[in-house]
Amino acid sequence: MKKKLTIGLICISLLAMSFMQVQNWTISKDSQITFKIKSALGMVNGSIGGLSGIVVFDPANLSASDMDVTLDLYHHHREWQAR
């Protein structure tokens, strides 16, 4: 019984560690940031495209996580909705 419990705990630990690996994401060129700003003069909706970059996430060592992202501000759109 003790041997089965030990083997079971080892398997669960290995499974949990597999989810704790460093994860890398490359941001797609089609990605964009959208926003909505409410002001005294009305609502402004907009988006910024031209995103690129890499996100590195390490759940076991958050201080080692990193993000290198750039925006191309020439790819923007805004729409003003007056009150």
N, C-alpha and C positions, 0 to 999 in steps of 0.2 A: 504493500500500500504506500509506504513512504517513497519507494523508488518511482512509482507511477506519478505521485504528486510532484516529485522533483523534476521528472521529465516534462510534465505538464507545465510547470512554472518556467522551465527553460524555453519551451516552445512559445509560450505567451510572451516572454521577454524578447525573444528573437523577432517575433511578429511586431511587437511594439517598437523595437529599434528600427525596423524596416520603414516605418512611417515617420521616423525622426531623422531621416536623411536630408542632406542639403538639397534644396530644390532651386533650379535655375529656370527662369522664364525669359524668353525673348519677346519683346513687345512687337506686335504685328504693325506693319506700315499702315494698315487700314484703321488702326485705333484712333480714337479721338476723345477729348474731354468735353463734356457738355455742362452748361451752367445756366442758372436762372437767378437773376438778381432783382429783388423787389426794392424800389426806391420811392422817394416822395413824388417823383415825376412819372412813374409808371414801372412796368416790368420789362426787363431786358433778358432775352433768351439768346444763347449763343453756343458756339462750339469752336474748339481749336483742334485741328488735325496735324498731320505731319509728325506724329510721335515716333520715337525710336529709342531703343535702349534695352538694358538687361536688368532683371531683378534677381538677386540671390538671397534666399531665405534659409537660415539655419536655425530650426527650432531648438536645437540643443545648445546653441551658442548665439544668442540674439545679437551680441555685439559684433559678431562676424558677418551678420547680414548686411547687404549692400544694395544700393540702387543707383544706376547710372542712366538717367532718362533725359532726353532733350526734346524740345518742342520747336517746330518751325512756325513762328508767329505769322508768316505770310499766308498760311492756310487757316484763316479764321473766318467766322461768319457770325453776325449778330443781327438781332431783330428787336426793334424798339416798339413796345405796345403802350402808347400814352393812355392815361386815365380818362 
